[in-house]
Amino acid sequence: MNRSLDVVHLSSVTCEDVELLYKEKARHLHEKIDATRDAYFGFIFPINRTDLSAVSEAFELDYQVAQLIYKKSKDFSTFKVPGRKFGQLTNHIYGASVLALRGKSLDTGLESVSDRSINELAAANEDVILEIAGVRASWFGRIFFPAQAFSNAISVFGGNVSPEALYALAKDYGYASVAGSRNTIRGDFGIALWLTLLARAP
């Protein structure tokens, strides 16, 4: 793991960093992954190799590093078919891992993300967010989540963005809908935004 207090770009992360992450921070990662699952109201989102490669490429994460995350998660993940030895990589695991690999705190790594900053952060990373949303559209493009779910997931890592601010942002990009009195966000955009904040937020 990079031991300086400086935030590192994902392009600088090495396989050694990944090995150290799962060795030294496994317990904390599990706590945050469980909290993220609860934030999403119990929903779990697996990532296959194709999605992993595409998302990691968008974040400029080295191919070998991304593949090692996939390999390590099979032992690390508690999300598995009953009776099978190996687990599955999920968005929750990937997102938490990416934040930690940047040298950011799992508790406060998204503290810069707020109602005041979310629009600027989204605009600065719009190309990446929309690229990832496109990659995940086949899975999540037809699923709409309460805006509260994404607000919850950001708060797990120290951010503080209201559901209203997230809904307004998604609406600006054409990824929002209303269900009665509930504001919802299309899954591909919401997940892409959440992952990009973990990978890019200062």
N, C-alpha and C positions, 0 to 999 in steps of 0.2 A: 504494500500500500504506500502511496506517496505520503510521507510523514510531515511535509510542510503544512503550514496553515493556509497556503495559497490554494485557490481552486484550480484544478487542472482541467484542460480541455480533454474531451473523450478521445480525441485522436492520439493523445499521449499515453493513454492507459495501456498497460502491458499484461501479458498472461500471468506474470508474477503477481501483479496487483490483484487479479481475480482470485488466484490461489490464496493469497493472504486475507482477502475480504471474507471468504467463506470459512476460513480457519479462525480468524480473530473476531469476527462480528456476527457469527451465526445466530446467537441468541437474540441480539438486538434486531437483526434482520427479520427473524421469525416474529418477534413482537410487532414490528411495523407491518409486516405482510398480513398478519391476522387482523390488525387494526384497519388496514386498507380493505380487506374483505368485508369487515363489518361496515365500513364507510359506504361501500357499494351495496349495502343491504343484503350481504351474503353471496352476491354473484361473484363468480370466478371466471376469468377469461384466459384460456390456454393460448400459448403462442407456439405455432409449428415452426419448423426450420425455415420455410420460405418467408413467413412473416418476420421472423427474427432477422434474417439477412437483410431484408428490405428496410426495416426500421433502423437497424444498426448502421446500415450504409447512409441513411439520411442523417444520422447523428455523427457520422465520420468515425465510427468505432471500428477498429481493425477487425478484419474477418476472423482471424484466428482467436482474437479475444472474445468475439461474439459467440463463436462455436464452443469455446471453453465455458462460457456462461451457460450455454445450453447443456453441455455435458455435466457440469457440476450440479446444475439444478435437478438433474434426474435423481441424485442421491439426497440433495438438500430439500427438495419439495415434499411437503406432506400431502399434496394433492395427487392422489393416485387411485387407480381402480382397485377395489378390495381384492386382496390375494396376490397382487402384482408387486414385484420388488421395487421397481423404479417409479418415481413421481414424474410430474410434468411441469415444464416451465410455464409460468403464468405472467400476465401483465404486472401483477402485484410484485412478484419476485424480480422481474426485469427492471421495473421502475425504481424500486428501492435500491437495487444493486447499482444502477446507473448513478443515482444520487451519491451513494457512498463512494463509488469509484472516482468521482470528481473531487473527493476530499471534503465533501459537505456533510454536516451533521444530519443524522437521520431524524433528529428531534426538531431542529430549527433550520434545516437546509432550504426551505421555501419561505423563510420569514420575509423576504423581499416582495413576495406575491400578495397583493392586496387589491381592494376595489380601485384604488388610485393607480396602481401600476399594471393591472392585468391587460388593459387595452394596448398599452405601449409594448409590453412584453410579447403579446400576440402579434402585433404588427411587425416587430423586429424579427420574429421567427415564423412569419406567415408561410413562407415557402416550405419549411420543414413540417409545420402543422398540417398543411393541406396535402403534402406528399404522403404523410403517414395516414391521414384520414382516407386518402385514396387507396392505400395498401389494405387498410382494415375494412373498407366498405363492403366487401363481400360477406364479412362476418357480422358487422355491426351497423351497416348502413340502413337496415330496416328495423333497428331496435332504438327506442327512445327511452332515455332515463330521466328521472326527476332531476332538475338542476341541482337539487340538494345533494344528490349523490356525489357529484363532482366537487361541490363545495366541501363536503365531508372529506373526500380523498385528498384534497389539497391541504386541509387542516391537519391531517395525520403527520405531515412533515413540516408543520410550523407556519403554513400560509394562512391567510385570512381573507377569503373572497366570498362574498355573499352569493346565494343562488340567483338573486336578481341581476347582479353584475355579470355572472356567467351566462345567464339566459339572454341578456341584452347583447353580449358579445357573439354568442352563437346565432342569434337572430340577424345580426349584421352580416354574418357570413352565409346565411341561408340554411342553417342547420338546427333551427328551433321550431317547435310546434307547441300548441296549447291543447291540453286534454281537460276539458271542463275548466276548473279553476287551477289546474296544475300546469306549471311551466316545465316543458321537457326539452332535452337536448339530444340530438341524434348521436348514437353511440360512437360512431367512427370519429366524429369531430371532438367529442368530449374526451375520449381516451387519448387521441392524438395530442390534444392540448395538455392534458395531465402529464403524459410522458415527456413532452417537449419541455414543460416547466422543470421537471426533474433533471432533464439533460442539459438545459440551457439557462435557467434562471440564475441571476447573479447572487 
